[in-house]
Structure formats: structure tokens, C-alpha cells
Amino acid sequence: MTHEHHARAVGVSRNFGTVRALDSVDLDVAPGELVGLLGPNGAGKTTLLNLLTGLRTPTSGRVELFGGDPRTPRNRLGLGVTPQETGLPETLRVHEIVDFVGRHHRNPLPTHELLEQFGLTGLERRQSGSLSGGQKRRLTVALALVGRPKLAVLDEPTTGLDVEARHVLWEALRQYHALGGTLLLTSHYLEEIEALARRVIVVDRGRVLADGSQEYIKSRVDTRTVSLRSAALPDLPGVVHREHDGDRIRLLTRDADQLIRELVTSGADFRDLHVAGATLEEAFMTLTNDGTPTNADVATVDRSTS
Ligand SMILES: Nc1ncnc2c1ncn2[C@@H]1O[C@H](COP(=O)(O)OP(=O)(O)OP(=O)(O)O)[C@@H](O)[C@H]1O
């Protein structure tokens, strides 16, 4: 049976005691989409994935998986999931774990093929307890795809991976998508969403702030980056976010013209001035906060050190 949406939330809210984790969220994921869910810590991303995959129920509103109730086992057959945290049986070998999970599916991917895709070839006979953190993470994401799911829901699939391992995983996910798979993933790495997702959904404080193509998200915020070199720059009005890399300073602002006027009248010594449009990361920062540190800052640090 085909459905217009693989996953859908209609007016969904979820409370945990007095915390409103999700507040009237509407979301749909159509077959073949590759959707990135972005949001700072505590935004509600995991809660949303848990509702869509049937691990939790909404306080109000409706969720659908393949057109039905996500808690009905039949509706979950086409679903592959990697939660934020997973445990693997430590004494089982890698191939035993993949074979075991694969046997729950009608048409599993051959184990060697899956391990090759995820850069795990050669580790078949290793006990999972002896794998590195990054190898374990790749294995748990691979397990979500072993059954050739129609929809894969991955909560921060690359957290803890080094740059090389992250790229291997991206390639595996791209391959899954190219073969018709639908992907909904969260990430703290904005460059990851930028590299992978066609559609981006920005969530904060339980609400969807923006939903659309990367270009749309960027255009939602009329933000510019003013980049310059200066040994000492005073605080300037109209700066949404400020970042230092040696003497290179990046100022995020909604009004570059005004900021440059302020810069000149401040009398600060500066050189090598550039003005550029918003990257997805900058759009995200502007949408979700006005200067307080968020995961976007973490992602920036990660990029600069990688
Ligand atoms: N089981 C729970 N009991 C109480 N509060 C919860 C529970 N699960 C989530 N919350 C709260 O709901 C809000 C949303 O949490 P959620 O885990 O969905 O955010 P997130 O966007 O996935 O965050 P992160 O990026 O840190 O993983 C937070 O305020 C969190 O503390």
C-alpha cells in the first residue's frame, strides 16, 4: 500500500509534566525525501522522532507512520531507526549482530555489503565490545538500514565520529537515498545538514520555526556576515553573533550597512573587510537565538578544528 506521507505529525503537542516539549507541530515526510531536523539542545527533536516512530504518544494531535498508527507493529515494518543512544551486546561479533537483526526482515541486505558501505569491512569477527566508539556508532546506523527500510529515522547519527568516519557514513546514507530510501535525521553538525539534506526543518522550544529547502531557510533570515581583521574591536550594536578565529572576526547582523557605519564611527582599527550572505549555519543561529551559545557554536568549533 502506498501513502502520500511516510511520516506525519498533525497539530502535535507533547508535555512532560510542566515541560511542553512539543507545541502544535505539523510535519510531513514524503517518500524519497531527505529531511534534516535542526535545533538546539532541548528543542524537541528527539521527542518528535520518538512520536513519529511510536516510542511515545502525543499529549494531543495525531501522528502517522505509513498512513497508520506508529505503535502498530505492522506499520513499523518499513521503518529503520537509530536512536541517539544505543547499546550493543558486547560479546556478540559484528557479523552475528548484523545477521541477527537482518533475520527479522524479509529481504535484508547481505551483511558484507552493509559492512562495506559503512567502512566496517574486516571487523566482521570482532566482538562489538572491542569496537571503538566511532565503529560502534557506524554499526548502529548500519543496523537501521539492514532491512532496506522505506523510511530511516536517525537521531544524531554521526555524533562522536571523526571527520573521515562521518564522510563514510554520509556516503552510505546518500547511497541509501539514491536507491529510493527516505531519510529523516537530526544533527548538531550544520555542515552535515548542509551536505546531506534537501529539506531543512528548524525546531526550537518545541515549535517548527522554518521548514523548506536550504535556500528557503537562508532566505528566511535577511542576515549578513561582516568579516574583518582587527586586534581590538568594541561591542557594536546590531550584532546577532560574534566569532573569533585569531584576529579574524565574523559578525552576524541583520543590517550590514548600519553595522559598517557603526564600525567606522567607533574608530576601531580594522582591515580586510568582507560582507557575505548567510550560510545555513548563520540562518540557523539567527532563527533560534540572538547571541546565546547554541549547538551552532559547537558545530563551528568542530569545523574549525577538523
Ligand atoms: N522523558 C522526559 N521527561 C521529562 N522531560 C523530558 C523528557 N524527554 C524530554 N524532555 C524535555 O523535553 C524537551 C525536549 O527534549 P528533546 O530531547 O526532545 O530535545 P532535543 O531537541 O532532542 O535535544 P538534544 O539536541 O539535546 O538531544 C527538553 O526540555 C527535555 O528536557
PDBQT file of the ligand as one rigid body, heavy atoms in Angstrom, charges set to zero:
ROOT
HETATM    1  N1  LIG A 401      11.227  11.791  29.493  1.00  0.00    +0.000 N 
HETATM    2  C1  LIG A 401      11.256  13.101  29.728  1.00  0.00    +0.000 A 
HETATM    3  N2  LIG A 401      10.880  13.603  30.927  1.00  0.00    +0.000 NA
HETATM    4  C2  LIG A 401      10.896  14.925  31.173  1.00  0.00    +0.000 A 
HETATM    5  N3  LIG A 401      11.273  15.853  30.271  1.00  0.00    +0.000 NA
HETATM    6  C3  LIG A 401      11.662  15.417  29.065  1.00  0.00    +0.000 A 
HETATM    7  C4  LIG A 401      11.678  14.030  28.728  1.00  0.00    +0.000 A 
HETATM    8  N4  LIG A 401      12.109  13.912  27.454  1.00  0.00    +0.000 NA
HETATM    9  C5  LIG A 401      12.352  15.159  27.014  1.00  0.00    +0.000 A 
HETATM   10  N5  LIG A 401      12.083  16.053  27.962  1.00  0.00    +0.000 N 
HETATM   11  C6  LIG A 401      12.209  17.520  27.860  1.00  0.00    +0.000 C 
HETATM   12  O1  LIG A 401      11.575  17.908  26.643  1.00  0.00    +0.000 OA
HETATM   13  C7  LIG A 401      12.334  18.923  25.996  1.00  0.00    +0.000 C 
HETATM   14  C8  LIG A 401      12.726  18.456  24.601  1.00  0.00    +0.000 C 
HETATM   15  O2  LIG A 401      13.667  17.413  24.720  1.00  0.00    +0.000 OA
HETATM   16  P1  LIG A 401      14.260  16.625  23.463  1.00  0.00    +0.000 P 
HETATM   17  O3  LIG A 401      15.110  15.513  23.986  1.00  0.00    +0.000 OA
HETATM   18  O4  LIG A 401      13.153  16.252  22.549  1.00  0.00    +0.000 OA
HETATM   19  O5  LIG A 401      15.162  17.750  22.781  1.00  0.00    +0.000 OA
HETATM   20  P2  LIG A 401      16.255  17.617  21.633  1.00  0.00    +0.000 P 
HETATM   21  O6  LIG A 401      15.972  18.684  20.648  1.00  0.00    +0.000 OA
HETATM   22  O7  LIG A 401      16.303  16.219  21.113  1.00  0.00    +0.000 OA
HETATM   23  O8  LIG A 401      17.594  17.949  22.425  1.00  0.00    +0.000 OA
HETATM   24  P3  LIG A 401      19.107  17.432  22.207  1.00  0.00    +0.000 P 
HETATM   25  O9  LIG A 401      19.620  18.123  20.998  1.00  0.00    +0.000 OA
HETATM   26  O10 LIG A 401      19.779  17.913  23.452  1.00  0.00    +0.000 OA
HETATM   27  O11 LIG A 401      19.080  15.953  22.092  1.00  0.00    +0.000 OA
HETATM   28  C9  LIG A 401      13.513  19.218  26.909  1.00  0.00    +0.000 C 
HETATM   29  O12 LIG A 401      13.175  20.295  27.725  1.00  0.00    +0.000 OA
HETATM   30  C10 LIG A 401      13.658  17.934  27.717  1.00  0.00    +0.000 C 
HETATM   31  O13 LIG A 401      14.249  18.193  28.976  1.00  0.00    +0.000 OA
ENDROOT
TORSDOF 0
